[in-house]
Amino acid sequence: MRLIHLLAATALASAPLAAQDTPPPAPEFARIVDEGTNRSQVMVLAQQMTDVLGPRLTNSPAMRRAEDWAVAEFQRIGLSNVRKDGFDFGRGWSIERSSVRMVTPRPVQLTAIPIAWTPPVNATAPIIVAPMEKKEHFAAWRGKLAGKFVLVSPPGAPKEGTEPAFKRLSGEDIAKLDTYREPTWDPARNERTLAASTFEEDLDAFLKAEGAVGLVRKSYRDNKLLHGEGYQHRTGAQTPGIEIANEDYRRLARLAAMGQAPTLEVVSDVKFDDSNPQAYNILADIPGTDRTGSYVMAGAHFDSWVAGDGATDNAAGSAMVMEAARIIRASGIRPKRTIRFALWNGEEQSLYGSISYIEKYLARRPAPAAPQNSEQNYYGQTWRYPVTPLPGYRDLAAYFNIDNGSGKLRGIYAENNSAAVPILREWLSPFAPMGAGSVVFGRTGGTDHQFMAAVGLPAFQFIQDPLDYSSVTHHSNADTFDHLKPADMRQGAMVLAWMLIKAANADAPLPRNPIPRQPLPTDPFQTPDPNAE
């Protein structure tokens, strides 16, 4: 018996080292899950974006630092062709410090924030409550606003909460998304929308002409949440602007209504930055073995507003995109098609970064008739025809986007692409035990896949558990690291990595919808309504 053991040991010792030390590779799915669970860096990436880099307003000094960090991080992960891809945006802007106090009839420190892209102010002045929501309201206040802080929002009443602030999707919730909504084409309504979209600029010019000290608006959420969104990034507003928490704003309005119009002391120490009007998307590749130029792509917007640290909107998605890149590189999987990763800029002001990428590399629409602000840029994108594909249009085989907070990925919107539904469902099926098996037919909008899908490309946004995204964190001062869910983000990065691998190695690109053509009016018998909004 000892001789048999000795012979066996001798045979093992003389076997080729490769046969002993190099086991066959694990399946691709197992490698992705192993890397994404046991060696995840997604929360480290998110912490760098939030606690360290902080809010990333497009073209601000903080965003410039964040752009450099993202380039270095993609290079550290081992990606190729890491680059900044520029587009015209406008001015930078940042907050140095701010303070808003009611000084009469009693001193109170108010919860407030400067409105983005408004000028600085250091002044003490009385308030006037002058709600204005359309240009027709200006006449009632002409000659009454000089030397005052003008409260332009209706005070309203506190809202009663009827839904839970924190929510995960049920199967029934997801099933409700699986619907088809017929598109409508109403040229008259489109024109009214574009005509009404200059109100922010019109109000700013009116207040400046009237000699107002500053504009004051009410937050759109209760519970002391602030946002500070502003959209005059092309030229900058002329009138200083601040947003005040609902509870404080209503107090000011009540005091004024009782004849005790308060006096405010406002210090808004903000700065414009005109050093470079270009904003930059960050792009990076994992090269494919197929040299035809075909590629698949994942993206999330990297910019944020400044009230919080831009954690759920959208450091979460950006970290999952970067972690998916790291997982694929670390797993040693070689894609057939190149995999491209994008951190978009200017999304918060109306998807400028992804629109720029489309217009440079994928497809173009006719230029607008006049320079556009953010709202016109957004709504006008799908109202201009014809759509002209560029040479790179056929190269993009699939695009996947993450931008609805840090909640678990539950599935994907198929964007009315019926031929893609069974393929997406098959690709997602291994993640059904982790909650991510649903494919719904319908569309979703408001983020960077939207205008790619709108020109017929196979571009998709994931369905995510909402958590407290819409109720609390979205654009708010509460959007900080503590609202991120580590287990959900690890799952999201793995799902994204897997979908990219499946799309990159598929025998054929995902099916596409037709390139859209100019539609006919949905109601050809509609008569003009003079009272239509």
ABEGO torsion letter per residue (X at the ends): XAAAAAAAAAAAAABBAAAAABBBBBBAAAAAAAAAAAABAAAAAAAAAAAAAEBBBBGBAAAAAAAAAAAAAAAAAGBBGBBBBBBBAEBBBBBABBBBBBAOABBBBBBBBBBBGBBBBBBBBBBBBBBBABAAAAAAABGAABGBBBBABBAEBBBBBABBABBBBBAAAAAAABBBBBBBBBAAAAAAAAAAAAAAAAAAAAAAAAGBABBBBBBABBGGBBAGBBABAAAEBABBBBBBBAAAAAAAAAAAAAGBBBBBBBBBBBBBBAABABBBBBBBBBBBABAAGBBBBBBBBABBBAABAGAAOAAAAAAAAAAAAAAAAAAGBBBABBBBBBBBBGAAAGGAAAAAAAAAAABBBBBBABBBBAAAAAAAAAABOBBBBBAAAAABABBBBBBAEABBBAEBBAGGBAAAAAAAAAAAAAAAAAGAABBBABBBBGBAAAAAAAAGBBBBBBBBBAEAAAAAABGBAABBAAABBAAAAAAAAAAAAAAAAAAAABABBBBBBBBBBBBBBABAABBBBAABX
